[in-house]
Amino acid sequence: MIRAAVLALAFALAACQAPIESPVTIGGEAAAFDPRLPGLWYAVDGTGPEAFRTSVLIAPRAGTDRLDVLTGYAEPGSEPVATEDAWRRFGAFGATVRATRLLDRVVYVAERDPDVGHDYTTSRRKPGLILFTVAIDERGNLYLSGLSGDRIKKYGAGYGIHLIEESIEGDDTYRLLDATESELRTLLVALGPALFSEVWGPLHRVADDEAPLEVKGQSAP
C-alpha cells in the first residue's frame, strides 16, 4: 500500500513501513537534481472511493541546490479522530532534498523536518536521512527507489551494517541503519543499484496548466 513519507519526504511508503533512514550520508560530490522533478505529483493506490491518495509537491529552494518537498496522504472520508490515527488516515510530511554523486550514480538524500507534518520517529531518536534514487519512465511517471531492507539484512553485516527495526503507530515499522559513512558508502559501491530496490510509484505528474504553482499577487517559485 502506498504511504507517504519524505520524499518524505516526507515520501510514499511501501508495505506499511517507513523508508529506511540512515544516521549518516554517503559523501560524494554535490550533483544537480533532475530538472524534471519540480512540480506536483500524485499516486492513487486502489480503485473506487476508498483508494488511498498521495501527493508530492517538489519545489527548488531559491538560491540553493536543494529541493523542498511536501508530501500529503489521505484515506478518503477519514477524520483525524485521535492522534494515533494520524499516521494511517491522513497527514503530511516535509523534507529537504539534495543530490550527491558517487561512482557516476546520483543518489538523493532527504532530511525530514520533524516540525512539518507528522513526525513518526520513535521518541528517543531524531529523524535520519532517507537515501533514494529517481527514475522517470517514457510516460513521464516518477519512481523513487529506497534502500532495500532485505539486501541490508543479507549483506550488511559483512560491511559492519545492521538494520534496527522498531514498531511505531499504525502497525508500521521504523527502520534505521546502524552504520558509519564509510561502511554505508562501501556497501553502496559493492551492491550498486541493487541496494535501492524498494520502489515507490508510479507517481503521475499534474500538468502545469492544470495546477499552476503560483498564487495571485505572488510570483511562482
Secondary structure as GFF3:
##gff-version 3
##sequence-region A 1 221
A	DSSP	beta_strand	3	4	.	.	.	ID=ss1
A	DSSP	beta_strand	12	13	.	.	.	ID=ss2
A	DSSP	beta_strand	29	31	.	.	.	ID=ss3
A	DSSP	beta_strand	39	45	.	.	.	ID=ss4
A	DSSP	beta_strand	52	60	.	.	.	ID=ss5
A	DSSP	beta_strand	67	74	.	.	.	ID=ss6
A	DSSP	three_ten_helix	83	85	.	.	.	ID=ss7
A	DSSP	alpha_helix	86	89	.	.	.	ID=ss8
A	DSSP	beta_strand	90	102	.	.	.	ID=ss9
A	DSSP	beta_strand	105	117	.	.	.	ID=ss10
A	DSSP	beta_strand	129	136	.	.	.	ID=ss11
A	DSSP	beta_strand	142	147	.	.	.	ID=ss12
A	DSSP	alpha_helix	149	155	.	.	.	ID=ss13
A	DSSP	three_ten_helix	156	159	.	.	.	ID=ss14
A	DSSP	beta_strand	162	168	.	.	.	ID=ss15
A	DSSP	three_ten_helix	169	171	.	.	.	ID=ss16
A	DSSP	beta_strand	172	178	.	.	.	ID=ss17
A	DSSP	alpha_helix	181	191	.	.	.	ID=ss18
A	DSSP	three_ten_helix	192	195	.	.	.	ID=ss19
A	DSSP	beta_strand	196	205	.	.	.	ID=ss20
###
